[in-house]
Amino acid sequence: MQELNRLSIPRDLQSKAANLRDFFQRLDGVLVAFSGGVDSTLVLKIAEDVLGDRTTAVTAASPTLPREEMAAVRQLSQEIGARLIVASTNQLNDDAFVRNDVRRCYHCKTDLYRLLAPIQRDTGIATIVDGTHVDDLGDDRPGLQAAKEFGVRSPLVEAGFRKADVRTLAKALSLSNWDKPAAACLSSRIPRGMKITEEKLQRIEQAERVLKEEGVRQVRVRDHDGLARIEVDPAELPQVLDPVRRDRITRGLKALGFQFVTLDLEGYRQGGGVR
C-alpha cells in the first residue's frame, strides 16, 4: 500500500487511515460484505492491501440489486485484485421483507448475513466486516441491528471515519468510484406498507436507467402504485426540466407502465421513499 504519510490527505485523516490499516493487521482473514459503494470499496481496498489473499469480498445477488451495481461490484473487485464470491438469494421469498414495514432493512441484512455462514465455514474466516461509517449511526438503519446480531464489525466506525473522510481517502487511493453517488437497494424506492414485488423492482430499475441515459447521476424513482415520483440532486433539476429531456423521460416512464410521472421539487434525500 502507498505510504499513508505520503498521501495528499489531512494529518487527522492520515491518523484514521493508519487506524484502519491497524484494524486489519490484527486479523487472520476477513469477509467483506461488498455492495460496490465507495464505503465498502474502501474497506475492501485496505483489507486487500493488508491481508492479501486472506481477504474475500461477498456480494448477494438478488432482485433488489440493480444489474449495473452487480457489474460495478465485479469491476471494482478486479481493480482491487480481491477475490469475489457472489451468493444468490431472493428476499421476495421472505413474507416479512415483502410486507415492507419499518423492519424491511433488518430482514434484508439478516438474509445477507445468513448467506455468509456457510462461506465462513468453507473459508475458515471468522470475521465479517461492512462499510458502515460514523455518519450512518445517526440514520434510521434497522440493518445495523442485524449486523450487531451476527457479530459484523464496522472498521470505518472503529477508525472514526465519516463519509467525507471515506471519499477523500478513496480519491487519494485512486479508487474509481470515489465520487459515486449514494446507492440503495431497489426496494427502498417503494414506500413503506406497499408490497414489494419483482415487477415493481424491475420497473423501478428500468425507470432509473431512463434518467441516467439522460445524464442524471443521482436519481431515485419512487413507485407510488403507478405514480412515479422522481428525485434527483437539486443541482440536476434544470437538466430534468429541459423540455426535450422532460418529454423523453415522461414517455420513457409511461412506456414502462407508470400512469403519472412527477418530479419532486425537494430533490433527492435519504429516506424519501418511506413516506
C-alpha positions in Angstrom: 0.0 0.0 0.0 1.2 3.5 -0.7 2.7 5.0 2.5 -0.1 6.8 4.3 2.1 9.8 5.2 2.8 10.4 1.5 -0.8 10.6 0.5 -2.2 14.1 -0.1 -4.7 13.9 2.8 -5.0 15.9 6.0 -3.0 14.8 9.0 -6.1 13.8 11.0 -7.2 11.5 8.1 -3.7 10.0 7.9 -4.2 9.0 11.6 -7.6 7.5 10.8 -6.2 5.7 7.8 -3.4 4.2 9.9 -6.0 3.0 12.5 -8.0 1.4 9.6 -4.9 -0.4 8.4 -4.1 -1.5 12.0 -7.6 -2.9 12.3 -6.9 -5.4 9.6 -3.4 -6.2 10.7 -4.9 -7.7 13.9 -7.0 -10.2 11.9 -6.1 -13.6 10.3 -8.6 -13.0 7.5 -11.8 -11.2 6.6 -15.0 -11.4 4.7 -16.1 -8.1 3.3 -19.9 -7.5 2.8 -19.3 -5.8 -0.5 -22.0 -3.6 -2.1 -19.9 -1.8 -4.7 -20.4 1.6 -3.0 -17.5 3.7 -2.1 -17.7 2.8 1.6 -17.3 -0.9 1.3 -14.9 -0.4 -1.6 -12.5 1.5 0.6 -12.8 -1.2 3.3 -12.1 -3.9 0.7 -9.1 -2.0 -0.7 -7.4 -1.6 2.7 -8.2 -5.2 3.7 -6.7 -6.5 0.4 -3.6 -4.3 0.9 -3.1 -5.6 4.4 -4.3 -9.2 4.2 -3.9 -10.1 0.5 -5.5 -13.4 -0.4 -6.9 -13.7 3.1 -9.5 -11.2 2.0 -12.7 -12.2 0.3 -15.5 -9.9 -0.9 -19.0 -11.3 -0.8 -22.0 -9.8 -2.6 -25.6 -11.0 -2.5 -27.2 -11.2 -6.0 -30.9 -10.7 -5.7 -33.9 -9.0 -7.5 -33.3 -5.9 -5.2 -29.8 -5.3 -6.7 -29.7 -3.3 -10.0 -27.7 -5.1 -12.7 -25.4 -2.1 -13.1 -24.5 -2.4 -9.4 -23.5 -6.0 -9.9 -21.4 -5.0 -12.9 -19.7 -2.4 -10.7 -19.1 -5.0 -8.0 -17.3 -7.2 -10.4 -15.3 -4.4 -12.0 -14.2 -2.9 -8.6 -13.1 -6.3 -7.2 -11.0 -6.8 -10.3 -9.5 -3.4 -10.0 -8.5 -4.0 -6.3 -7.5 -7.6 -7.1 -9.7 -9.1 -4.4 -11.4 -12.5 -4.6 -15.2 -12.1 -5.1 -17.9 -14.6 -4.1 -21.4 -13.8 -5.5 -24.1 -15.6 -3.4 -27.5 -15.8 -4.9 -30.6 -15.1 -2.8 -34.1 -13.8 -3.1 -35.6 -11.7 -0.4 -39.0 -11.9 -2.1 -39.4 -15.3 -0.7 -39.5 -13.8 2.8 -43.0 -12.6 3.6 -41.6 -10.3 6.3 -39.5 -8.5 3.7 -42.2 -8.3 1.1 -44.5 -6.7 3.7 -42.2 -3.7 3.6 -42.7 -2.4 7.1 -40.1 -0.4 9.2 -38.1 -3.6 9.6 -37.5 -4.2 5.9 -33.8 -3.5 6.0 -33.4 -5.7 9.1 -34.9 -8.7 7.2 -32.7 -7.9 4.1 -29.5 -7.7 6.1 -30.4 -10.8 8.1 -30.8 -12.7 4.8 -27.4 -11.4 3.7 -25.6 -12.4 6.9 -27.2 -15.9 6.9 -25.7 -16.4 3.4 -22.2 -15.7 4.9 -22.4 -18.5 7.5 -21.5 -21.4 5.0 -18.9 -19.2 3.4 -17.3 -18.7 6.8 -17.2 -22.4 7.3 -15.7 -23.1 3.8 -13.1 -20.4 4.1 -12.3 -20.7 7.8 -12.6 -16.9 8.1 -14.3 -15.8 11.3 -14.6 -12.0 10.9 -17.2 -10.3 8.7 -16.9 -6.5 8.1 -19.1 -4.0 6.4 -18.9 -0.4 5.1 -20.8 1.4 7.8 -19.2 4.7 8.8 -19.8 7.1 11.7 -22.4 9.2 9.9 -24.5 6.1 9.3 -25.0 5.8 13.0 -27.3 8.8 13.2 -29.7 7.4 10.5 -32.7 5.1 10.9 -30.9 1.9 9.8 -32.6 -1.3 11.1 -29.9 -3.2 9.2 -27.4 -2.2 11.8 -29.2 -4.3 14.4 -28.9 -7.3 12.1 -25.2 -6.6 11.8 -24.8 -6.5 15.5 -26.7 -9.8 16.0 -24.4 -11.5 13.6 -21.2 -10.1 15.0 -20.4 -8.0 11.9 -17.7 -5.4 12.6 -17.5 -1.9 11.1 -13.9 -0.9 10.6 -14.7 2.6 9.4 -16.6 3.3 12.6 -13.9 1.8 14.7 -11.3 4.0 12.9 -13.5 7.1 13.2 -14.3 7.6 9.5 -17.1 10.0 8.4 -18.5 10.0 4.9 -16.2 12.9 3.8 -13.2 11.0 5.1 -14.2 8.0 3.0 -14.4 10.0 -0.2 -11.2 11.9 0.5 -9.1 8.7 1.2 -10.8 6.8 -1.7 -9.8 9.7 -4.1 -6.2 9.7 -2.7 -6.0 6.0 -3.4 -7.4 6.4 -6.9 -10.5 4.3 -6.4 -12.6 4.7 -9.5 -15.8 5.1 -7.6 -14.6 7.7 -5.0 -17.3 10.2 -6.1 -20.1 7.7 -6.9 -23.5 8.9 -5.7 -25.1 7.1 -2.8 -27.0 3.9 -3.8 -29.5 1.7 -2.1 -31.4 -1.4 -2.9 -34.3 -1.1 -5.3 -36.9 -1.9 -2.6 -36.1 1.4 -0.9 -38.0 3.1 -3.7 -41.3 1.5 -2.6 -43.0 3.4 0.2 -43.4 1.5 3.5 -46.6 -0.5 3.6 -46.7 -1.1 -0.1 -46.0 -4.7 -1.1 -42.6 -5.3 -2.8 -42.9 -7.3 -6.0 -40.4 -8.3 -8.7 -42.5 -6.4 -11.2 -42.1 -3.2 -9.3 -38.4 -3.7 -8.8 -37.8 -4.3 -12.5 -39.9 -1.2 -13.4 -38.0 1.0 -11.0 -34.6 -0.2 -12.3 -35.7 0.4 -15.9 -37.1 3.9 -15.0 -33.9 5.0 -13.3 -32.0 3.8 -16.3 -34.1 6.2 -18.4 -33.0 9.1 -16.3 -29.3 8.0 -16.2 -29.3 7.8 -20.0 -30.3 11.5 -19.9 -27.1 12.2 -17.9 -28.6 12.3 -14.5 -26.2 10.9 -11.8 -28.1 11.0 -8.5 -31.7 9.7 -9.0 -34.4 7.7 -7.3 -37.7 6.8 -8.9 -40.2 6.2 -6.1 -43.1 3.9 -7.2 -46.3 5.1 -5.6 -48.5 2.3 -7.0 -48.4 3.5 -10.6 -47.3 7.1 -9.9 -43.6 7.7 -10.5 -42.1 10.3 -8.1 -38.6 11.3 -9.4 -36.0 12.6 -7.1 -32.7 14.0 -8.4 -30.0 16.1 -6.9 -31.3 19.7 -6.7 -28.4 20.8 -9.0 -29.7 18.5 -11.7 -33.3 19.7 -11.6 -32.8 22.1 -14.5 -31.4 19.2 -16.6 -34.5 17.1 -16.0 -36.8 20.1 -16.7 -35.3 20.8 -20.1 -38.3 20.4 -22.4 -36.7 17.9 -24.7 -35.4 15.7 -21.9 -38.5 16.1 -19.9 -40.6 14.8 -22.8 -38.3 11.8 -23.3 -38.3 10.9 -19.6 -42.1 11.2 -19.4 -42.6 9.0 -22.4 -40.0 6.5 -21.3 -41.6 6.1 -17.8 -45.1 5.8 -19.2 -44.0 3.2 -21.6 -42.9 1.2 -18.5 -46.5 1.3 -17.1 -46.4 4.4 -14.9 -49.7 6.3 -15.3 -48.4 9.6 -13.9 -44.8 10.9 -13.8 -44.0 13.6 -11.3 -40.8 15.5 -10.2 -40.2 16.1 -6.5 -39.0 19.7 -6.2 -37.3 19.0 -2.9 -34.8 16.8 -4.8 -33.1 13.6 -3.7 -32.8 12.9 0.0 -32.2 9.7 2.0 -35.4 8.1 3.2 -37.5 9.9 0.6 -39.3 6.7 -0.2 -40.7 5.8 3.2 -43.4 8.5 3.4 
